[in-house]
Amino acid sequence: MSNRTRPGVGLPVLASLACVAGATSVMAQEGPGRGYAQVPQGAYSIVAEVRAKPGKEAALRDATLPLVALVRSDPKNLVYFLQEDRAAPGHFIFYEIFANRADFEAHNAMPYVKDWFAKLPELADGGVKVMKMEILAGPRS
């Protein structure tokens, strides 16, 4: 539409809209969802959970939080999220994606992962429940 058909819409407003549209385009490339295209068909996905022993919630959280930066810095890791249940502090859910099972097994062999598992008998109520998942929807086209 031109300025004549929309009174009050001048060049500064149109320029602002163009900037927003440009930023939206960049965000689509760099913002949420940008990593889906990097997830190959047949990727190896893990959903795992661990629960702190009563009174050990903060200690398990403190032992677990450093994993986020360590795992995300591993070039074989595609996605890694650590989540904590808001209604049950100390109940953690991990969501991880690796290109294949070998990459996941290499991740589990890392010294920092082994060190974390070694702390669990003192901090966690039981072990880690691991679900090996298959991603059903492939990358976005």
C-alpha positions, 0 to 999 in steps of 0.5 A: 500500500502507498502512503496515500491509501494508508494515512499516517504510514510514512517512510520511517514506519515503512523503514522500521517494518523493513528492518523488522522483516529483515531481522525476522529473516535472520532470526529464522536462520539463526534463531529457534529451530535453526538446528533441525536441519542438522539432525540427520535421518536415523539420529540417535536420541536419548531421553533420560531422567534422574532423581535426587535423594531427599536433601541432595537436590542442590548437590545433584543440580550442582554436579549436573549443571556443568554437563551442559557446557561440556556436552554442548562443546562436544562436536558429536553432540547435536542437541543437549537439554537439561531440565528440572521439574518445577514441581519436584526439584531434584528431578532432572530430565535430559534430552540429547541427540547424537548423529548415531549410536557410536557418537552417543557411546563415545559421549558416555566414555568421556571422563566428565560423563564417567565422573558424573556417573560416579557421583550418582550413588551418593546423590541420586535415588536409584540410577539413571533411567535411559530411554533410547528413542527414534526420531520419527519426523525428519529434518525440516525441508 
